[in-house]
Amino acid sequence: ILVRLGLDSLILETQKRLWKKHSLIYSNVPGFEQRVHLLDATHTVERLAVYYPNMVSQSIFVSYCDKLCFSLTADYKQVEDPNALVSAFAEEISSWMEEINLQKSKIEN
């Protein structure tokens, strides 16, 4: 609505003022537990990619059907190599999952 009224600068200034005060936002809203469809039953959503269009770097995790989805938005002035950040995160999650599976197999045996 503000864009239609020609108040684009108000949106930008408000976001700058609000988001520069935050370094972390946490939410525990649960994701979908069952598959959802887009438009009709033939278009099943396989995974989610989420971003929030604000003025700060962000990592967003969303669960969907027992899968964890991860999105990273980075300010190139602050994060020199965002791919390295994503790779490091993926390595840590893989290592964590291996450890969990190892512990789980020990319990089962």
Buried (B, 14 or more C-beta within 10 A) or exposed (E): EEEEEEEEEEEEEEBEEEBEEEEEEEEEEEBEEEEEEEEEEEEEEEEBEBEEEBEBBBEBEBBBBEEEBBBBBBEEEEBEEBEEBBEEBEEEEEEEEEEEEEEEEEEEE
